[in-house]
Each structure stands twice: as structure tokens, then as C-alpha cells.
Amino acid sequence: MQAATAPVKYAGRDYIVEMIVASALYIGAALSRHWLIAIARPHGLEMAAALVPALPVWAMLWVVWRYYRRIDEFEKKRFLETLAISFGIGSCLLCSFAFAADAGLSELDITWAWPTLAVTWALAGGIMHVLRR
């Protein structure tokens, strides 16, 4: 019986550790992207080098999916509610910033889209956790 509850019991801890690792890889890849492109240019591999930061983004999706598959039904409901709220807030922020760029604000590099959504997800998760108590 304990083997069936072990994945649920450790799902949150594993999720946080895996997401920290994937986020660190994303930060490293995003910061080194221009350097990687410069190194790859003589070899005709600019596109492959430019896509390196996308790999940790896909890893984050895998981490989220893995977490979702390991939690129980009640936690899935809570998880999806938080995800929906954070997606809405993050999308509105990114869209608002794009409109503000028309008024003279500098344009936001697409590299900031995922961190923006991740921060809104973390904030929405914290707020929802406090409100549910």
C-alpha cells in the first residue's frame, strides 16, 4: 500500500527540485545564447545554437506534466486552477507590455516571456495557497 502513495507523497518535493534544475538550465542557456550563436556561426549551426534555450523550456513542460500525473484528483483541481489564473495574469501582463511598447516603452525580448509566466505562476500559487487555508 505504501508504494502506491509514495509518488503522491514526494511529488511536490520532486517537482520543486526538477523545476529548479530546469530553470537553472534555462537561465544558463538564455545568458549564453549569443555566445553559442557566435561559436556556431562558422560551422553553419546558428539555428541549433539559437534553439538551445528552448530545450529547458520543453524540460519544464515535462516536469509540469510529470508532477500533474503524480498528484491526486484534489491536487490536480487546485493545480489547474492556479495554472489558469497565472496564465491569465501572465498573458495580460505580456500583452499590456506589448501595447505599452507602441507608446515608446522598449520592446520586451521574447526571452522574458517564460520567466514572466513562471513568476506569475509562483505568485498565483502562493496566493491561492494562502486563500485556501
C-alpha positions in Angstrom: 0.0 0.0 0.0 2.8 2.4 0.8 4.3 2.1 -2.7 1.1 3.5 -4.2 1.2 6.6 -2.0 4.9 7.3 -2.4 4.7 9.1 -5.7 2.0 11.4 -4.4 3.9 12.0 -1.1 7.1 13.1 -2.9 5.5 14.6 -6.0 5.8 18.2 -4.6 9.3 17.9 -3.5 10.4 16.2 -6.7 8.6 18.9 -8.7 10.4 21.8 -7.0 13.8 20.2 -7.4 13.2 19.3 -11.0 11.8 22.8 -11.8 14.8 24.5 -10.1 17.2 22.4 -12.2 15.3 23.1 -15.5 15.1 26.8 -14.6 18.8 27.0 -13.9 19.4 25.3 -17.3 17.1 27.9 -18.9 18.9 30.8 -17.3 22.3 29.5 -18.3 21.2 28.8 -21.8 19.5 32.2 -22.2 22.5 34.0 -20.9 24.9 32.1 -23.1 22.7 32.1 -26.2 24.6 34.9 -28.0 27.9 33.3 -27.2 26.8 30.0 -28.5 25.5 31.5 -31.7 28.8 33.3 -32.3 30.7 30.0 -31.8 28.3 28.1 -34.1 28.2 30.7 -36.9 31.4 29.5 -38.7 30.0 26.0 -38.7 26.6 26.9 -40.0 24.9 25.9 -36.8 23.4 29.2 -35.8 19.8 27.9 -35.7 20.8 24.9 -33.5 22.6 27.3 -31.1 19.7 29.7 -31.1 17.3 26.9 -30.1 19.4 25.7 -27.1 17.3 27.8 -24.6 14.2 26.1 -25.9 15.4 22.7 -24.6 15.0 23.7 -20.9 11.6 25.2 -21.7 10.5 21.8 -23.0 12.1 20.2 -19.9 9.9 22.5 -17.7 6.8 21.3 -19.6 7.9 17.7 -19.0 8.4 18.5 -15.2 4.9 20.0 -15.0 3.4 17.0 -16.8 5.2 14.6 -14.6 4.0 16.4 -11.5 0.4 16.5 -12.7 0.5 12.8 -13.4 1.7 12.0 -9.9 -0.8 14.1 -7.8 -4.2 13.0 -6.7 -7.5 14.4 -8.1 -8.0 17.1 -5.5 -4.5 18.5 -6.0 -5.0 18.3 -9.8 -8.0 20.5 -9.5 -6.1 23.0 -7.3 -3.1 22.9 -9.7 -5.2 23.5 -12.8 -7.0 26.5 -11.1 -3.7 28.1 -10.2 -2.3 27.4 -13.6 -5.4 29.0 -15.3 -5.2 32.1 -13.1 -1.5 32.6 -13.5 -1.7 32.0 -17.3 -4.4 34.7 -17.5 -2.4 37.2 -15.4 0.9 36.5 -17.2 -0.7 36.8 -20.6 -2.3 40.1 -19.7 1.0 41.4 -18.5 2.8 40.4 -21.6 0.1 41.8 -23.9 -0.1 45.1 -21.9 3.7 45.5 -22.2 3.4 45.0 -25.9 0.8 47.7 -26.2 2.9 50.0 -24.0 5.8 49.5 -26.4 3.6 51.2 -29.0 3.7 54.3 -26.8 7.5 54.3 -26.6 8.4 51.7 -24.0 11.2 49.5 -25.2 10.1 46.2 -26.6 10.2 43.1 -24.5 12.5 40.4 -25.7 10.7 37.0 -26.1 13.3 35.5 -23.7 11.3 37.2 -20.9 8.0 35.5 -21.7 8.7 32.2 -19.9 10.2 33.8 -16.8 7.2 36.2 -16.6 4.8 33.3 -16.8 6.8 31.4 -14.2 6.8 34.3 -11.8 3.1 34.9 -12.1 2.5 31.1 -11.6 4.6 31.2 -8.4 2.8 34.3 -7.1 -0.7 32.9 -8.0 0.3 29.6 -6.4 1.3 31.3 -3.2 -1.8 33.5 -3.1 -4.1 30.5 -3.8 -2.3 28.5 -1.1 -2.9 31.3 1.5 -6.6 31.8 0.4 -7.4 28.1 0.6 -6.4 27.8 4.3 
